[in-house]
Amino acid sequence: MAQAPKNVEVRLKLPMLEIAGSWEPNDAERRAAWELYVELITRVSVVPLREDEGLLREALTSLYSLFGTTREILRRHGPQIAEPKRNGEYNFGYLAVAMLNYGVRPLLAAWHPALEDWESRRPADRSLRDHERAWPQSAQLRTALNDTRRILAAYADLLATACGVPNLLGAYPNPRS
């Protein structure tokens, strides 16, 4: 991957963890970073979900699927992407697992059961969309999704930098905050 920097500064603020240091990705890590980058930028995970768009369930399902995708990337690229580095340096494996466990898992652990409980109360004559929009906690979940989106957008930016590509998130309009 052309023009990829040798060393990438890492600054990620997760709900329960702050990651700061450097990362010198090897070729296997850059390939894995590209795969995860493509997954992130093409999902609702980093593309804003506006109030009048989509279903919350679809957003949670998309975020949940990052676990399987990331596991597959880790397996396919093997131990080379998790090689121990010098003190203060990170590797792709650590960054990817931290993204899942500290960036995505807290949202899913809190909101998946709550939404599932609400969904189980849907009357037969009400559409999924109408029922979800009537949920008193829908605005709170959308806020939580937006907070997680910011975390994953920072990851996507880091991965783009490691791969030496421009951040393709610019293809999306800025979200309304």
Backbone as JSON, one array per atom type, in Angstrom:
{
  "sequence": "MAQAPKNVEVRLKLPMLEIAGSWEPNDAERRAAWELYVELITRVSVVPLREDEGLLREALTSLYSLFGTTREILRRHGPQIAEPKRNGEYNFGYLAVAMLNYGVRPLLAAWHPALEDWESRRPADRSLRDHERAWPQSAQLRTALNDTRRILAAYADLLATACGVPNLLGAYPNPRS",
  "N": [[0.85, -1.17, 0.0], [0.82, 1.96, -1.05], [2.67, 4.85, 0.05], [2.22, 4.58, 2.76], [2.67, 5.42, 6.12], [5.59, 4.79, 8.16], [5.39, 4.84, 10.9], [2.66, 5.27, 13.05], [0.75, 7.54, 14.88], [-1.13, 6.82, 17.73], [-4.15, 7.63, 19.15], [-6.77, 7.1, 20.95], [-9.87, 7.4, 22.47], [-11.74, 5.59, 24.5], [-14.77, 4.43, 26.12], [-14.0, 3.15, 28.62], [-11.29, 3.09, 28.51], [-8.24, 4.51, 27.51], [-6.2, 4.85, 24.75], [-2.99, 5.49, 23.87], [-0.12, 6.14, 22.06], [2.24, 4.64, 19.88], [2.26, 3.03, 16.64], [3.75, 0.76, 14.6], [2.96, -0.52, 11.86], [3.29, -3.73, 10.36], [3.48, -5.42, 7.13], [1.44, -7.38, 7.08], [-0.24, -6.43, 9.08], [-1.07, -4.04, 7.91], [-2.56, -4.99, 5.74], [-4.61, -6.32, 7.13], [-5.61, -4.11, 8.5], [-6.65, -2.65, 6.35], [-8.76, -4.32, 5.54], [-10.45, -4.26, 7.82], [-10.93, -1.55, 7.92], [-12.42, -1.11, 5.55], [-14.73, -2.54, 6.24], [-15.64, -1.02, 8.42], [-16.15, 1.6, 7.34], [-18.21, 1.19, 5.6], [-20.5, 0.62, 6.9], [-23.3, 1.26, 9.08], [-22.05, 1.75, 11.34], [-20.13, 3.82, 11.26], [-21.34, 5.62, 9.65], [-23.61, 8.18, 9.96], [-26.74, 7.64, 11.61], [-29.62, 8.99, 11.08], [-32.43, 10.51, 12.77], [-34.82, 10.01, 11.38], [-34.2, 7.88, 9.82], [-33.59, 4.45, 8.96], [-33.54, 1.47, 11.09], [-33.21, 0.92, 14.56], [-32.63, -1.65, 15.45], [-31.39, -2.75, 13.18], [-29.05, -1.23, 13.16], [-27.82, -2.06, 15.56], [-27.47, -4.76, 14.96], [-25.7, -4.58, 12.81], [-23.46, -3.51, 14.12], [-22.95, -5.62, 15.89], [-22.19, -7.58, 14.09], [-19.63, -6.84, 13.5], [-18.0, -8.16, 15.29], [-17.8, -10.86, 14.39], [-16.67, -10.39, 11.85], [-14.25, -9.12, 12.54], [-13.03, -11.11, 14.07], [-12.64, -13.02, 12.06], [-10.82, -11.67, 10.38], [-8.65, -11.47, 12.16], [-8.06, -14.2, 12.54], [-7.47, -15.01, 9.89], [-5.19, -13.51, 9.19], [-3.4, -14.2, 11.12], [-0.79, -14.72, 13.68], [1.08, -12.74, 13.03], [-0.1, -10.25, 13.06], [-0.4, -9.61, 15.64], [1.97, -9.44, 16.91], [4.25, -9.0, 19.58], [5.29, -5.73, 20.52], [7.66, -3.03, 20.99], [7.82, -1.39, 24.2], [5.04, 0.68, 24.78], [4.21, 0.68, 22.18], [1.73, -0.3, 19.86], [-0.15, -3.03, 18.37], [-1.94, -4.35, 15.52], [-3.7, -6.43, 16.32], [-4.15, -5.97, 19.11], [-5.33, -3.4, 18.99], [-7.63, -3.91, 17.45], [-9.06, -5.76, 19.05], [-9.43, -4.22, 21.35], [-11.09, -2.26, 20.27], [-13.44, -3.73, 19.83], [-14.05, -4.8, 22.44], [-14.06, -2.56, 24.17], [-15.11, -0.45, 22.77], [-17.39, -1.25, 21.27], [-18.74, -3.43, 22.54], [-19.75, -2.48, 25.15], [-21.93, -0.83, 24.38], [-23.61, -2.67, 23.03], [-24.07, -4.54, 25.08], [-25.58, -3.08, 26.89], [-27.76, -2.06, 25.38], [-28.84, -3.95, 23.57], [-30.38, -6.0, 25.01], [-32.34, -4.33, 26.13], [-33.67, -3.19, 23.91], [-34.54, -5.55, 22.73], [-36.38, -6.44, 24.65], [-38.37, -4.44, 24.4], [-39.11, -4.89, 21.75], [-40.31, -7.37, 21.98], [-42.78, -6.75, 22.91], [-44.33, -5.82, 20.86], [-47.35, -5.09, 19.29], [-49.33, -7.16, 17.14], [-50.5, -5.79, 15.02], [-48.91, -3.6, 14.52], [-46.28, -2.04, 12.77], [-42.76, -2.93, 12.56], [-41.1, -0.71, 12.37], [-42.8, 1.44, 13.23], [-43.35, 0.59, 15.83], [-40.78, 0.57, 16.97], [-40.14, 3.27, 16.8], [-41.92, 4.28, 18.62], [-40.84, 3.63, 21.01], [-39.9, 4.62, 24.19], [-37.2, 4.92, 24.81], [-35.79, 5.28, 22.48], [-34.53, 7.63, 21.51], [-32.43, 7.89, 23.32], [-30.94, 5.6, 22.73], [-30.21, 6.19, 20.1], [-28.51, 8.34, 20.6], [-26.49, 7.02, 22.03], [-25.62, 5.3, 19.99], [-24.58, 7.2, 18.25], [-22.46, 8.18, 19.8], [-20.85, 5.88, 19.87], [-20.39, 5.67, 17.17], [-18.68, 7.84, 16.77], [-16.38, 6.93, 18.09], [-15.74, 4.68, 16.5], [-15.34, 5.94, 14.08], [-13.0, 7.31, 14.64], [-11.31, 5.12, 14.9], [-11.49, 4.18, 12.24], [-10.25, 6.29, 10.93], [-7.66, 6.07, 11.96], [-6.96, 3.54, 10.93], [-7.07, 4.08, 8.16], [-4.96, 5.91, 7.95], [-2.81, 4.22, 8.68], [-2.83, 2.57, 6.49], [-2.14, 4.26, 4.49], [-3.96, 5.64, 2.94], [-6.41, 8.03, 1.77], [-8.9, 9.3, 4.03], [-11.87, 7.87, 3.52], [-14.27, 8.5, 4.6], [-15.06, 11.04, 4.16], [-16.72, 10.96, 2.05], [-19.23, 10.91, 2.99], [-21.85, 13.04, 4.11], [-21.43, 15.5, 6.71], [-22.57, 14.65, 9.96], [-25.6, 15.74, 11.56], [-25.31, 17.37, 14.53]],
  "CA": [[0.0, 0.0, 0.0], [1.73, 3.07, -1.27], [2.68, 6.04, 0.89], [1.84, 4.29, 4.14], [3.74, 5.84, 7.03], [6.25, 3.73, 8.93], [4.93, 4.94, 12.29], [1.36, 5.94, 13.16], [0.41, 7.94, 16.24], [-2.41, 6.25, 18.16], [-4.85, 8.35, 20.21], [-8.16, 6.66, 20.94], [-10.51, 7.51, 23.77], [-12.87, 4.67, 24.6], [-15.47, 4.67, 27.38], [-13.3, 2.69, 29.82], [-9.88, 2.89, 28.18], [-7.63, 5.45, 26.59], [-5.05, 4.25, 24.09], [-2.11, 6.52, 23.34], [1.21, 5.64, 21.81], [2.54, 4.56, 18.46], [2.04, 1.75, 15.99], [4.54, 0.55, 13.38], [2.33, -1.7, 11.26], [3.99, -4.53, 9.35], [2.63, -5.6, 5.93], [0.24, -8.15, 7.44], [-1.12, -5.53, 9.83], [-1.67, -3.09, 6.95], [-3.61, -5.71, 5.0], [-5.72, -6.51, 8.07], [-6.18, -2.78, 8.74], [-7.47, -2.3, 5.19], [-10.0, -5.11, 5.59], [-11.32, -3.74, 8.87], [-11.3, -0.19, 7.5], [-13.52, -1.22, 4.58], [-15.91, -2.95, 7.0], [-16.13, 0.09, 9.25], [-16.66, 2.76, 6.61], [-19.38, 0.85, 4.78], [-21.59, 0.23, 7.8], [-23.92, 2.3, 9.88], [-21.16, 1.97, 12.48], [-19.5, 5.13, 11.16], [-22.21, 6.5, 8.88], [-24.66, 8.6, 10.89], [-28.12, 7.16, 11.49], [-30.46, 10.13, 11.48], [-33.65, 10.14, 13.5], [-35.86, 9.54, 10.48], [-33.64, 6.85, 8.96], [-33.22, 3.14, 9.44], [-34.05, 0.87, 12.31], [-32.21, 0.74, 15.61], [-32.25, -3.06, 15.44], [-30.42, -2.95, 12.1], [-27.79, -0.63, 13.59], [-27.21, -2.95, 16.55], [-27.06, -5.98, 14.26], [-24.5, -4.23, 12.05], [-22.35, -3.41, 15.07], [-22.67, -6.97, 16.38], [-21.5, -8.35, 13.04], [-18.2, -6.49, 13.52], [-17.28, -9.17, 16.06], [-17.48, -11.97, 13.5], [-15.77, -9.9, 10.82], [-12.93, -8.87, 13.12], [-12.46, -12.43, 14.4], [-12.2, -13.64, 10.81], [-9.6, -10.96, 9.97], [-7.58, -11.88, 13.08], [-7.7, -15.59, 12.22], [-6.9, -15.11, 8.54], [-3.86, -12.9, 9.12], [-2.54, -14.92, 12.05], [-0.03, -14.08, 14.76], [1.87, -11.59, 12.58], [-0.78, -8.98, 13.33], [-0.45, -9.41, 17.09], [3.33, -9.58, 17.42], [4.61, -8.03, 20.63], [6.08, -4.58, 20.07], [8.38, -2.36, 22.07], [6.96, -0.75, 25.19], [4.35, 1.87, 24.29], [3.77, 0.5, 20.8], [0.58, -1.17, 19.72], [-0.24, -3.85, 17.16], [-3.31, -4.41, 15.01], [-4.51, -7.33, 17.14], [-4.57, -5.28, 20.33], [-6.24, -2.3, 18.64], [-8.91, -4.46, 16.99], [-9.76, -6.35, 20.19], [-9.86, -3.1, 22.2], [-12.25, -1.64, 19.6], [-14.62, -4.55, 20.09], [-14.37, -4.97, 23.86], [-14.25, -1.3, 24.88], [-15.83, 0.5, 21.93], [-18.67, -1.76, 20.77], [-19.41, -4.32, 23.5], [-20.57, -1.8, 26.16], [-23.2, -0.4, 23.77], [-24.45, -3.84, 22.77], [-24.46, -5.16, 26.35], [-26.62, -2.26, 27.51], [-28.93, -1.74, 24.57], [-29.46, -5.1, 22.89], [-31.48, -6.58, 25.8], [-33.42, -3.34, 26.32], [-34.44, -3.13, 22.67], [-35.2, -6.85, 22.57], [-37.54, -6.43, 25.54], [-39.38, -3.59, 23.78], [-39.57, -5.57, 20.53], [-41.18, -8.49, 22.35], [-44.1, -6.2, 23.26], [-44.95, -5.23, 19.67], [-48.65, -5.65, 18.89], [-49.32, -7.78, 15.82], [-50.96, -4.87, 13.99], [-48.0, -2.46, 14.44], [-45.05, -2.36, 12.03], [-41.52, -2.87, 13.33], [-40.65, 0.69, 12.37], [-43.67, 2.24, 14.09], [-43.16, 0.15, 17.21], [-39.48, 1.03, 17.42], [-40.19, 4.74, 16.97], [-42.72, 4.58, 19.8], [-40.06, 3.24, 22.19], [-39.48, 5.8, 24.94], [-35.74, 5.01, 24.91], [-35.17, 5.31, 21.16], [-33.61, 8.78, 21.39], [-31.23, 7.57, 24.1], [-30.15, 4.64, 21.97], [-29.62, 6.91, 18.97], [-27.38, 9.1, 21.16], [-25.43, 6.03, 22.31], [-25.09, 4.88, 18.69], [-23.77, 8.31, 17.74], [-21.22, 8.17, 20.59], [-20.06, 4.75, 19.38], [-19.98, 6.04, 15.8], [-17.49, 8.71, 16.87], [-15.25, 6.06, 18.44], [-15.4, 3.86, 15.35], [-14.8, 6.85, 13.06], [-11.6, 7.54, 15.02], [-10.62, 3.89, 14.49], [-11.41, 4.17, 10.79], [-9.23, 7.27, 10.56], [-6.37, 5.46, 12.3], [-6.71, 2.47, 9.96], [-6.77, 4.72, 6.87], [-3.6, 6.44, 8.06], [-1.88, 3.09, 8.66], [-2.82, 2.01, 5.13], [-1.67, 5.27, 3.57], [-5.04, 6.05, 2.03], [-7.22, 9.12, 2.31], [-10.07, 8.85, 4.77], [-13.02, 7.85, 2.63], [-15.48, 8.94, 5.3], [-15.43, 12.32, 3.59], [-17.76, 10.72, 1.04], [-20.51, 11.06, 3.67], [-22.04, 14.39, 4.67], [-21.25, 15.61, 8.15], [-23.83, 14.41, 10.69], [-26.17, 16.83, 12.36], [-25.04, 17.1, 15.94]],
  "C": [[0.9, 1.23, 0.0], [1.56, 4.18, -0.25], [2.24, 5.8, 2.32], [2.98, 4.7, 5.06], [4.32, 4.66, 7.8], [5.69, 3.68, 10.34], [3.63, 5.76, 12.32], [1.12, 6.29, 14.63], [-0.99, 7.42, 16.57], [-2.94, 7.09, 19.32], [-6.33, 8.01, 20.1], [-8.72, 6.75, 22.35], [-11.78, 6.67, 23.74], [-13.55, 4.9, 25.95], [-14.7, 4.27, 28.64], [-11.79, 2.57, 29.62], [-9.42, 3.99, 27.25], [-6.36, 4.81, 26.05], [-4.24, 5.37, 23.47], [-0.72, 5.94, 23.21], [1.47, 5.62, 20.32], [2.31, 3.14, 17.96], [2.89, 1.74, 14.73], [3.99, -0.69, 12.7], [3.25, -2.41, 10.26], [3.02, -4.74, 8.17], [1.34, -6.36, 6.24], [-0.75, -7.27, 8.2], [-1.79, -4.52, 8.9], [-2.78, -3.75, 6.15], [-4.85, -5.93, 5.9], [-6.41, -5.17, 8.35], [-7.08, -2.36, 7.59], [-8.8, -3.04, 5.23], [-10.97, -4.55, 6.64], [-11.8, -2.33, 8.53], [-12.5, -0.23, 6.54], [-14.81, -1.62, 5.3], [-16.5, -1.77, 7.77], [-16.79, 1.19, 8.42], [-17.89, 2.46, 5.76], [-20.57, 0.4, 5.61], [-22.15, 1.45, 8.5], [-23.04, 2.61, 11.09], [-20.46, 3.32, 12.43], [-20.3, 6.1, 10.3], [-23.37, 6.89, 9.79], [-26.03, 8.02, 10.56], [-29.01, 8.28, 12.01], [-31.78, 9.63, 12.05], [-34.72, 9.53, 12.61], [-35.39, 8.41, 9.56], [-33.45, 5.53, 9.7], [-33.94, 2.66, 10.69], [-32.91, 0.7, 13.31], [-31.73, -0.7, 15.65], [-31.2, -3.32, 14.36], [-29.06, -2.38, 12.48], [-27.08, -1.53, 14.59], [-26.7, -4.23, 15.9], [-25.79, -5.73, 13.46], [-23.28, -4.14, 12.97], [-21.97, -4.79, 15.6], [-21.88, -7.77, 15.35], [-20.02, -7.99, 12.94], [-17.38, -7.51, 14.31], [-16.86, -10.33, 15.16], [-16.48, -11.57, 12.42], [-14.35, -9.73, 11.36], [-12.26, -10.18, 13.51], [-11.9, -13.1, 13.15], [-10.9, -12.98, 10.31], [-8.43, -11.39, 10.85], [-7.12, -13.31, 12.78], [-6.95, -15.69, 10.89], [-5.46, -14.58, 8.49], [-2.89, -13.46, 10.16], [-1.74, -14.08, 13.02], [0.79, -12.87, 14.33], [1.22, -10.26, 12.92], [-0.94, -8.71, 14.82], [0.93, -9.59, 17.71], [3.59, -8.56, 18.52], [5.51, -6.94, 20.05], [6.85, -4.03, 21.26], [7.37, -1.7, 23.0], [6.34, 0.54, 24.63], [3.9, 1.79, 22.85], [2.65, -0.54, 20.75], [0.71, -2.03, 18.47], [-1.71, -3.91, 16.76], [-4.2, -5.27, 15.89], [-5.03, -6.65, 18.39], [-5.6, -4.2, 20.01], [-7.61, -2.82, 18.22], [-9.72, -5.04, 18.15], [-10.24, -5.25, 21.14], [-11.07, -2.39, 21.59], [-13.52, -2.41, 19.93], [-15.01, -4.52, 21.57], [-14.65, -3.67, 24.6], [-15.01, -0.25, 24.08], [-17.23, 0.05, 21.56], [-19.43, -2.55, 21.83], [-20.24, -3.58, 24.55], [-21.93, -1.33, 25.61], [-24.13, -1.59, 23.59], [-24.94, -4.47, 24.07], [-25.59, -4.38, 27.02], [-27.9, -2.21, 26.69], [-29.58, -2.93, 23.86], [-30.6, -5.7, 23.72], [-32.64, -5.6, 25.98], [-34.3, -3.25, 25.08], [-35.19, -4.44, 22.44], [-36.46, -6.94, 23.44], [-38.67, -5.61, 24.93], [-39.96, -4.28, 22.54], [-40.54, -6.7, 20.86], [-42.6, -8.03, 22.7], [-44.84, -5.62, 22.06], [-46.29, -5.89, 19.37], [-48.59, -6.15, 17.44], [-49.69, -6.8, 14.7], [-50.06, -3.64, 13.84], [-46.73, -2.88, 13.7], [-43.84, -2.26, 12.95], [-41.05, -1.43, 13.48], [-41.49, 1.54, 13.32], [-43.48, 1.87, 15.56], [-41.82, 0.66, 17.77], [-39.49, 2.53, 17.67], [-41.02, 5.16, 18.18], [-41.98, 4.25, 21.1], [-39.57, 4.47, 22.92], [-37.96, 5.99, 25.01], [-35.04, 5.14, 23.55], [-34.2, 6.47, 20.99], [-32.32, 8.53, 22.16], [-30.34, 6.6, 23.35], [-29.5, 5.32, 20.77], [-28.42, 7.75, 19.43], [-26.21, 8.17, 21.43], [-24.81, 5.53, 21.01], [-24.19, 5.95, 18.1], [-22.44, 8.39, 18.49], [-20.29, 7.05, 20.11], [-19.57, 5.02, 17.96], [-18.73, 6.91, 15.84], [-16.24, 7.88, 17.2], [-14.8, 5.27, 17.21], [-14.88, 4.71, 14.2], [-13.34, 7.17, 13.36], [-10.76, 6.31, 14.67], [-10.45, 3.86, 12.98], [-10.33, 5.14, 10.31], [-7.84, 6.72, 10.82], [-6.0, 4.38, 11.27], [-6.37, 3.03, 8.58], [-5.34, 5.26, 6.87], [-2.58, 5.31, 7.97], [-1.75, 2.49, 7.26], [-2.3, 3.01, 4.1], [-2.7, 5.68, 2.54], [-5.77, 7.24, 2.63], [-8.43, 8.56, 3.05], [-11.3, 8.98, 3.88], [-14.32, 8.26, 3.3], [-15.93, 10.31, 4.82], [-16.49, 12.19, 2.51], [-19.15, 10.87, 1.65], [-20.65, 12.47, 4.18], [-21.84, 14.37, 6.17], [-22.59, 15.41, 8.85], [-24.31, 15.67, 11.38], [-25.94, 16.49, 13.81], [-26.05, 17.75, 16.83]]
}
